[in-house]
């Protein structure tokens, strides 16, 4: 109709051509014909576009840090490197399992260090002893045994022979439990007894790299049940025997619990990090949070299985089970915190890493009596330490980004603040600002039952005739949906396309409203002048032939709306309350209070929130020195109810002339970079 051709909906909106019902009809028509259903929702799912211009260090502090993080190439490279490192550790653990075979050839001996009853181990309560080959017990063939059954008494040492083995055993006697050994060491010698190398101890485990760790200073809870095992003394080498309850069987092959905690856990993390690295390039960054929680759940399942294996088949590793319980509890805390407090992901990660670092170190020192320095050095090679470094690095680079953002707008802020100081120096202006504060407080007090601390967009309750028609047609499929349509529940708007159509339809109605409020309060609007210049003219003084020169604010672009959804609102569409917006400029601070009064007394207006940045106590650093009064409101009358937009929350900005004149394209470009650096 206007002779201008537009190739997209956003082009029409950004052209500022939406001011009449015919324009709105055209825009809604284009919305329905040029774009498929859910077009904006699909764009919002593309996290990459929302964080493309945002600082890499700030995306970790947005409302969707995990999805935003895997959309950045730097983090994709980090996760790819972490996946390769985890895969390397997995391959190394497989080699450890493959190498876990027999001890080196040589003579082996069992040396008793302490008995249950204390004292020198002169008479040891051992009825039988020997080596193990693949869990098969082979007793010593010709061991000197005291006929009373007190055990071996050859220099407190029991020779175990020189056969290849990967374990050992001994059976306590049924004579006196005080003579049962509780501390011992198993040694081997390849030079016929000249030098001895420890290969077993009363407490042992396999380290993270598969190395056998011996703790001969710790006591083992040797069985004390009075059941002899004389059948072992008569068994032949290689013959499998049935040990009794007072036998100590030590299989020094790699245990299943270690395989679960090392090999399986490493491959789980390798695949998890690989999925993070690939999700962004494949356009699946929206599932970043789900991938992270799934990885933690898989790790928790593997840890739980490992704890169960220790409880059922490997009770001598109970210390590792205690560490497993601690790790599992903190893992659940991390998964829960990541789900509920995603916006504070870095803080949750740091708390988790610190707790893991402290608790595991405490377990090592308490359960294994290890030195603090040795434990800390070992912890520095763990994934927990890398997570801690990652979180601290994120905070450091975030601080650098904030400093860059501050330096970017510091000149603008100083300019704004100096103008503000001069402006407030006049007594009449200060009195007007105090009057404005009173009007703001009174407006919020009057509107209080209907105001919200955080305004949201809610579904519109349909009229009864339309609700019945929808029910007859089967469009309302459940009682809950019918109740929502009836207005019985406040259901937030979930569809971005729906919200944009509402904003487009409400925009001309809001323009009519701000015109009426401007007439009552001597408000001004920007007018286009020849030469592409803009001047603010009082609306009452604009002649009819120049009405078309007024530059009305257009509906917010879909790109910026999606940026706010991802960076600030956690993709909660209902929190976008500034798609439809207009501004009024004033030459006098008293006129702002008058306009606010006109808005408050308008029977069709419901004020949801007011941000008074013209308050004398407002900290201008939050807005880079810029000041205005921002209202979020609903227009509820017969016209908006008929169109279904009476619940749509829009925005009205009340700006003083001194700040409106200071705004320019260069300053706006700096502000855009400022919010990109901050991830806003």
C-alpha positions in Angstrom: 0.0 0.0 0.0 2.9 2.4 0.7 4.8 1.4 -2.4 7.7 0.0 -0.3 8.8 -3.6 -0.6 10.0 -5.5 2.5 11.6 -9.0 2.4 11.2 -9.9 6.0 9.1 -9.2 9.1 12.1 -7.7 10.9 12.6 -5.3 8.0 9.1 -3.9 8.4 9.5 -3.6 12.1 12.9 -2.0 12.0 11.7 0.5 9.3 9.5 2.1 11.9 6.5 1.8 9.6 4.2 0.3 12.2 1.9 3.1 13.4 -1.6 2.3 12.2 -3.9 -0.6 12.2 -3.3 -1.2 8.5 0.5 -1.4 9.2 -0.1 -3.9 12.0 -2.4 -6.0 9.8 0.4 -6.1 7.2 3.0 -7.0 9.8 0.9 -9.8 11.3 0.0 -11.0 7.8 3.8 -11.2 6.9 4.4 -12.9 10.2 1.9 -15.6 9.2 2.9 -16.0 5.5 6.6 -15.4 5.3 7.7 -17.4 8.3 6.8 -21.0 9.4 5.2 -21.6 12.7 7.6 -21.3 15.6 10.2 -19.4 13.5 11.4 -17.2 16.5 11.4 -20.2 18.8 13.7 -22.0 16.4 16.0 -19.0 16.2 16.0 -18.8 20.0 17.3 -22.4 20.1 20.3 -21.3 18.1 22.5 -20.3 21.1 25.5 -19.5 18.9 23.8 -16.4 17.4 22.8 -15.1 20.8 26.4 -15.3 22.3 28.4 -14.8 19.1 29.3 -11.2 19.9 29.5 -11.8 23.7 32.8 -12.0 25.5 34.0 -15.6 25.9 34.8 -15.0 29.6 31.3 -13.6 30.2 29.2 -16.3 28.7 30.0 -18.4 31.8 28.0 -15.9 33.8 24.9 -15.7 31.6 21.6 -17.3 32.4 22.5 -20.3 30.2 26.3 -20.7 30.9 26.6 -24.4 29.8 24.8 -23.9 26.5 26.5 -20.6 25.8 29.9 -22.0 26.7 29.8 -24.9 24.2 28.8 -22.4 21.5 32.2 -20.7 21.8 35.1 -22.1 19.8 37.6 -21.5 22.7 35.6 -23.8 25.0 35.0 -26.3 22.2 38.8 -26.6 21.9 39.1 -26.9 25.7 36.6 -29.7 25.8 38.2 -31.5 22.8 41.5 -31.4 24.6 39.9 -32.6 27.9 38.3 -35.5 25.9 41.6 -36.5 24.4 43.3 -36.3 27.8 40.6 -38.5 29.4 40.8 -40.9 26.4 44.6 -41.1 27.0 44.0 -41.9 30.7 41.5 -44.5 29.7 44.0 -46.2 27.3 46.7 -46.0 30.0 44.3 -47.7 32.5 43.7 -50.5 30.0 47.4 -51.1 29.8 47.5 -51.2 33.6 44.8 -53.9 33.6 46.7 -55.8 30.9 50.0 -55.7 32.8 48.5 -56.7 36.1 49.9 -60.3 36.2 52.4 -62.2 38.3 55.0 -60.9 40.7 58.6 -60.9 39.7 60.3 -64.2 40.1 62.1 -64.7 43.3 61.7 -65.8 46.9 58.8 -64.4 48.8 58.2 -64.1 52.5 55.5 -62.9 54.9 56.9 -60.9 57.7 54.7 -60.1 60.7 55.0 -56.7 62.2 52.3 -56.6 64.9 49.8 -58.9 66.6 46.4 -58.1 67.8 47.4 -58.4 71.4 50.5 -56.3 71.0 54.0 -57.2 72.0 56.7 -58.9 70.1 55.4 -61.4 67.5 57.3 -64.4 68.9 54.4 -66.8 68.6 52.2 -66.0 65.6 48.7 -67.4 65.4 48.8 -68.6 61.8 47.6 -72.1 61.0 48.5 -72.0 57.3 49.9 -69.7 54.6 50.8 -69.7 51.0 50.6 -67.9 47.7 47.7 -67.5 45.2 47.7 -68.0 41.5 44.7 -66.4 39.9 42.7 -66.6 43.1 43.7 -70.3 43.7 45.3 -70.9 47.1 48.6 -72.9 47.2 49.8 -73.6 50.8 53.4 -73.8 51.6 54.4 -77.5 51.3 56.9 -77.9 54.2 56.3 -75.2 56.7 57.4 -75.7 60.3 54.3 -75.8 62.4 54.1 -76.1 66.2 51.9 -79.1 67.0 49.7 -77.0 69.4 48.7 -74.9 66.4 50.2 -71.7 67.5 51.7 -71.0 64.1 55.1 -70.4 62.5 57.9 -69.2 64.7 60.8 -68.9 62.3 62.2 -65.4 63.0 58.7 -63.9 62.8 58.8 -64.7 59.1 57.0 -67.2 56.9 58.6 -68.3 53.7 56.1 -68.4 50.9 58.3 -70.0 48.3 59.4 -68.9 44.8 56.5 -69.9 42.6 55.0 -67.2 40.3 52.0 -65.7 42.0 49.7 -62.7 42.0 48.4 -62.9 45.6 48.9 -64.6 49.0 46.9 -65.9 51.9 47.1 -67.0 55.5 44.7 -68.6 58.0 44.6 -67.5 61.6 44.6 -70.3 64.1 41.7 -71.0 66.5 43.9 -71.0 69.6 44.3 -67.4 70.7 43.0 -64.3 68.8 45.5 -62.1 70.5 48.3 -63.8 68.5 46.5 -63.0 65.2 48.6 -60.7 63.0 47.2 -57.2 62.2 50.2 -55.7 60.6 52.5 -57.4 58.1 54.5 -57.0 54.9 55.0 -59.4 52.1 58.4 -59.1 50.4 60.2 -60.7 47.4 63.9 -61.1 46.7 65.5 -61.8 43.3 69.0 -62.2 44.7 68.3 -65.1 47.2 67.6 -62.9 50.2 70.2 -60.2 49.9 67.7 -57.4 49.2 63.9 -57.5 49.7 61.2 -55.5 47.9 57.8 -55.0 49.4 55.0 -56.4 47.3 52.2 -56.6 49.8 51.1 -55.2 53.2 48.4 -55.3 55.8 46.6 -52.3 54.0 47.0 -51.8 50.3 45.2 -50.3 47.3 45.8 -49.4 43.7 46.5 -45.7 43.0 44.8 -43.7 40.2 47.6 -44.8 37.8 47.4 -48.4 38.8 50.5 -48.5 41.0 50.2 -50.7 44.0 50.3 -48.6 47.2 51.3 -50.4 50.4 50.5 -49.1 53.9 52.2 -51.4 56.3 51.9 -49.0 59.2 48.1 -49.5 59.1 46.3 -52.3 60.8 44.1 -54.9 59.1 41.0 -56.2 60.8 42.0 -59.8 60.8 39.1 -62.3 61.1 38.8 -63.8 64.7 36.2 -66.5 64.2 37.3 -69.9 65.7 37.2 -72.0 62.6 40.4 -73.9 61.8 41.4 -74.7 58.3 43.4 -77.8 58.6 42.3 -78.9 55.2 44.6 -76.3 53.7 47.6 -78.0 55.3 46.9 -81.2 53.5 46.1 -79.8 50.1 48.4 -80.2 47.1 49.9 -77.3 45.1 47.6 -76.1 42.4 44.5 -77.6 44.1 41.7 -75.1 44.8 40.6 -75.1 48.4 37.7 -73.6 50.3 39.0 -71.0 52.8 37.2 -70.5 56.1 36.0 -67.4 57.7 39.2 -66.8 59.5 41.3 -66.7 56.3 42.9 -63.6 54.9 42.9 -63.8 51.1 44.8 -61.1 49.2 44.4 -61.0 45.5 46.7 -58.4 44.1 45.3 -58.3 40.6 43.6 -55.1 39.5 40.2 -55.2 41.3 36.8 -54.5 39.7 36.2 -51.4 41.8 39.4 -49.9 40.5 38.4 -50.7 36.9 35.1 -49.0 37.5 36.6 -46.0 39.2 39.5 -45.5 36.7 38.9 -47.1 33.3 35.1 -46.8 33.1 35.0 -43.4 34.6 37.7 -42.1 32.3 35.8 -43.3 29.2 32.6 -41.8 30.5 34.3 -38.4 30.8 36.1 -38.7 27.5 32.7 -39.3 25.7 31.0 -36.6 27.8 33.7 -33.9 27.0 33.6 -35.0 23.3 29.8 -34.5 23.3 30.4 -30.9 24.7 33.0 -30.2 22.0 30.7 -31.4 19.2 27.3 -30.1 20.4 28.1 -26.5 19.4 29.3 -27.1 15.8 26.4 -29.5 15.3 23.9 -26.8 16.3 22.8 -28.6 19.5 24.2 -26.2 22.1 20.7 -25.8 23.6 21.1 -29.2 25.2 24.3 -28.2 27.1 22.7 -28.3 30.5 21.2 -31.8 29.8 24.6 -33.1 28.6 26.3 -31.9 31.7 23.8 -33.3 34.1 23.7 -36.6 32.1 27.5 -36.8 32.5 27.3 -36.3 36.3 24.5 -38.9 36.6 26.6 -41.4 34.6 29.5 -40.8 36.9 27.3 -41.2 40.0 26.0 -44.5 38.6 29.6 -45.8 38.0 30.6 -44.7 41.5 27.6 -46.3 43.1 28.4 -49.6 41.4 32.0 -49.4 42.6 30.8 -48.9 46.2 28.5 -51.9 45.9 31.3 -54.0 44.5 33.5 -53.1 47.5 30.6 -53.9 49.9 29.9 -57.3 48.3 33.2 -58.7 47.0 36.1 -56.4 48.1 35.6 -55.5 51.8 39.3 -54.9 52.3 38.9 -51.7 50.3 36.4 -50.2 52.7 38.5 -47.0 52.9 38.0 -46.5 49.2 34.3 -47.0 49.7 34.3 -44.2 52.3 35.9 -41.9 49.8 33.4 -43.1 47.2 30.5 -42.1 49.4 32.0 -38.7 50.0 32.5 -38.2 46.3 29.0 -39.5 45.5 27.4 -37.0 47.9 29.3 -34.1 46.4 28.5 -35.3 42.9 24.8 -35.2 43.7 25.3 -31.7 45.1 27.0 -30.6 41.9 24.3 -32.1 39.7 21.5 -30.5 41.8 23.2 -27.1 42.0 23.9 -27.1 38.2 20.2 -27.8 37.6 18.7 -25.4 40.1 21.3 -22.6 40.0 22.5 -22.8 36.4 23.1 -19.0 36.3 25.6 -19.4 39.1 27.3 -22.4 37.5 30.9 -21.2 38.1 30.2 -20.6 41.8 28.6 -24.1 42.1 31.6 -25.6 40.3 34.1 -23.8 42.6 32.3 -24.8 45.8 32.2 -28.5 44.6 35.9 -28.5 43.6 36.9 -27.0 46.9 34.8 -29.5 48.9 36.2 -32.4 46.9 39.7 -31.1 47.4 39.3 -30.7 51.1 37.2 -33.8 51.8 39.3 -36.2 49.7 42.5 -34.8 51.3 41.0 -35.3 54.7 40.1 -38.9 53.9 43.6 -39.6 52.6 45.2 -38.1 55.8 42.7 -39.7 58.2 42.3 -43.1 56.6 45.8 -43.7 55.2 47.8 -41.4 57.5 49.5 -39.8 54.6 51.5 -36.5 54.6 49.6 -33.4 53.7 52.2 -32.3 51.1 52.1 -35.6 49.4 48.2 -35.6 49.3 48.1 -32.0 47.9 50.6 -32.9 45.1 48.5 -35.9 44.2 45.3 -33.8 44.1 46.9 -31.3 41.8 47.0 -34.0 39.1 43.2 -34.8 39.4 40.3 -33.5 37.2 39.0 -31.8 40.3 42.1 -29.5 40.4 41.6 -28.7 36.7 38.0 -27.8 37.5 39.2 -25.5 40.2 41.7 -23.9 37.9 39.0 -23.5 35.2 36.6 -21.8 37.6 39.3 -19.4 39.0 40.4 -18.6 35.5 36.8 -17.9 34.5 36.5 -15.4 37.3 39.8 -13.8 36.5 39.0 -13.3 32.8 35.5 -12.2 33.7 37.0 -9.5 35.9 39.2 -8.4 32.9 36.1 -8.2 30.7 34.3 -6.1 33.2 37.3 -3.7 33.5 37.3 -3.4 29.7 33.6 -2.7 29.7 34.0 -0.1 32.3 36.8 1.7 30.5 34.7 1.6 27.3 32.0 3.7 28.8 33.8 5.6 31.5 33.9 8.7 29.4 30.2 8.5 28.6 29.4 7.9 32.3 31.5 10.9 33.4 29.7 13.0 30.8 26.3 11.9 32.0 27.3 12.3 35.7 28.7 15.8 35.1 25.5 16.9 33.3 23.5 15.3 36.1 25.4 17.2 38.8 24.8 20.5 37.0 21.2 19.6 36.5 20.6 18.7 40.2 22.3 21.8 41.4 19.2 23.9 40.8 16.8 23.8 43.9 13.7 23.7 41.7 15.1 20.6 39.9 15.9 18.9 43.2 12.4 19.6 44.5 10.9 18.2 41.3 13.0 15.0 41.6 11.9 14.6 45.2 8.3 15.1 44.0 8.9 12.4 41.3 10.2 10.0 44.0 7.0 10.6 46.0 4.9 10.0 42.9 6.7 6.8 42.1 6.2 5.5 45.7 2.6 6.5 45.7 2.0 4.8 42.3 3.5 1.6 43.4 1.5 1.7 46.7 -1.8 2.3 44.8 -1.0 -0.4 42.3 0.5 -2.8 44.8 -2.0 -5.7 44.7 -1.4 -6.0 41.0 2.3 -5.2 40.8 5.1 -7.8 40.4 8.7 -7.5 41.5 9.7 -9.3 38.3 7.0 -8.7 35.6 6.1 -11.6 33.4 4.0 -12.2 30.3 1.0 -14.5 31.0 -1.4 -16.2 28.8 -4.7 -14.4 28.0 -7.9 -15.9 29.4 -10.3 -16.3 26.4 -13.9 -15.1 26.5 -16.5 -17.7 27.6 -18.0 -18.1 24.1 -14.5 -18.7 22.5 -13.6 -21.1 25.4 -16.7 -23.2 24.8 -16.1 -23.2 21.0 -12.5 -24.4 21.6 -13.7 -27.1 23.9 -16.3 -28.3 21.4 -13.7 -28.4 18.7 -11.4 -30.4 20.9 -8.7 -27.7 20.9 -8.6 -27.7 24.7 -7.5 -31.3 25.4 -7.3 -31.3 29.2 -9.1 -29.8 32.2 -5.8 -28.0 33.1 -5.6 -26.3 29.7 -9.3 -25.3 29.9 -8.6 -23.8 33.3 -5.7 -21.8 31.9 -7.9 -20.5 29.1 -10.5 -19.5 31.6 -8.0 -17.4 33.5 -8.1 -19.7 36.6 -4.3 -20.2 36.4 -1.5 -17.8 35.5 0.3 -19.7 32.8 3.4 -17.9 31.5 3.8 -17.3 27.7 6.2 -19.9 26.4 6.2 -19.1 22.7 8.4 -16.3 21.4 6.3 -16.1 18.1 3.2 -15.6 20.1 4.8 -12.8 22.2 6.0 -11.0 19.0 2.5 -11.0 17.5 1.1 -9.6 20.7 3.7 -6.9 20.8 3.1 -6.0 17.1 -0.7 -5.7 17.8 -0.3 -3.7 21.0 2.3 -1.2 19.6 -0.2 1.2 17.8 -2.4 1.1 20.9 0.5 2.1 23.1 1.4 4.9 20.6 -2.1 6.3 21.1 -1.7 6.1 24.8 1.7 7.9 25.0 0.3 10.6 22.7 -2.5 11.2 25.3 -0.1 11.2 28.2 2.3 13.5 26.4 -0.5 16.0 25.8 -1.3 16.0 29.6 2.3 16.5 30.6 4.0 18.6 27.8 5.9 15.6 26.5 8.0 15.5 23.4 8.8 13.0 20.7 11.7 12.7 18.2 10.9 14.1 14.8 12.7 13.5 11.5 14.0 16.7 10.0 15.5 17.2 6.5 19.1 16.1 6.2 18.5 13.0 8.4 18.5 15.1 11.5 16.3 14.5 14.6 14.8 17.1 16.8 12.6 16.7 19.9 9.3 18.6 19.6 6.5 19.0 22.1 3.7 16.8 20.9 1.1 19.5 21.4 3.0 21.8 19.0 3.4 19.3 16.2 1.1 20.3 13.3 -1.0 17.6 11.7 1.0 17.6 8.5 4.2 16.7 10.4 2.7 13.8 12.4 4.3 11.3 10.0 7.7 12.7 10.9 7.5 11.4 14.4 9.9 8.5 14.9 8.0 6.0 17.0 10.0 3.2 18.6 9.6 -0.1 16.7 9.1 -3.6 18.3 12.4 -4.9 19.6 14.3 -6.9 17.0 14.2 -10.7 17.2 18.0 -10.8 17.4 18.2 -8.6 20.5 15.2 -10.4 22.1 16.9 -13.8 21.6 20.2 -12.3 23.0 18.4 -11.3 26.2 16.6 -14.7 26.4 19.8 -16.6 26.4 22.1 -14.2 28.2 19.8 -12.9 31.0 16.5 -14.7 31.2 17.4 -18.4 30.9 15.3 -18.7 27.8 12.2 -17.9 29.8 10.1 -16.1 27.1 7.6 -14.7 29.7 10.3 -12.4 31.2 10.6 -10.4 27.9 8.6 -7.4 28.9 10.1 -4.8 26.6 9.2 -6.0 23.1 6.6 -3.3 22.7 8.1 0.0 24.0 7.8 3.7 23.5 9.5 6.8 25.1 8.4 10.3 26.0 11.0 13.1 26.4 10.5 16.0 28.8 12.1 19.5 29.2 11.2 19.7 32.9 11.6 17.2 35.7 8.2 18.3 37.0 6.6 17.2 33.8 7.9 13.7 34.3 6.0 13.5 37.6 2.9 14.9 35.9 3.2 12.2 33.2 3.6 9.5 35.8 0.5 10.8 37.5 -1.4 10.7 34.2 -0.4 7.1 33.7 -1.4 6.2 37.2 -4.9 7.8 36.9 -5.5 6.2 33.5 -8.2 3.5 34.3 -7.0 1.2 31.6 -3.4 1.0 32.9 -2.0 -1.5 35.3 1.6 -0.5 36.4 3.7 -3.7 37.1 7.0 -2.1 37.9 8.8 1.2 38.0 12.6 1.8 37.7 13.4 5.3 38.9 16.9 6.0 37.7 16.2 9.7 38.2 16.3 9.1 42.0 18.9 11.2 43.8 20.2 8.0 45.5 20.4 5.9 42.4 23.8 4.4 41.6 24.5 5.4 38.0 27.3 2.8 37.6 24.6 0.2 37.0 23.5 1.9 33.7 26.9 3.5 32.7 25.6 6.9 33.9 22.4 6.9 31.9 19.2 7.9 33.7 15.5 7.7 33.0 12.3 6.4 34.5 11.1 3.0 33.1 7.6 1.7 33.6 6.4 -1.8 32.8 2.6 -1.7 32.4 -0.4 -3.4 30.9 -3.2 -1.7 29.0 -6.4 -3.4 29.9 -9.6 -2.1 28.1 -12.2 -3.3 25.7 -10.0 -2.9 22.7 -7.0 -4.7 24.1 -9.2 -7.5 25.6 -10.9 -8.0 22.2 -7.4 -8.3 20.6 -6.2 -10.6 23.3 -3.3 -8.3 24.4 -4.7 -6.9 27.6 -2.2 -9.0 29.6 0.8 -8.1 27.5 3.4 -6.2 29.5 4.9 -3.3 27.6 7.5 -0.6 28.4 7.3 3.1 28.6 10.5 5.2 29.1 10.3 8.7 30.5 13.5 10.6 29.6 14.7 14.1 30.5 15.9 16.2 27.6 19.5 16.4 28.8 19.9 12.7 28.6 18.0 12.4 25.3 20.3 15.0 23.7 23.4 13.1 24.9 22.4 9.9 23.2 24.0 9.3 19.8 24.9 6.5 17.5 28.6 6.4 18.6 27.5 6.2 22.3 25.0 3.5 21.4 27.7 1.4 19.7 29.9 1.7 22.7 27.0 0.6 24.9 26.3 -2.4 22.7 30.0 -3.4 23.0 29.7 -2.7 26.8 26.8 -5.2 27.2 28.5 -7.8 25.0 31.6 -7.7 27.2 29.4 -8.1 30.2 27.4 -10.9 28.5 24.1 -9.0 28.9 
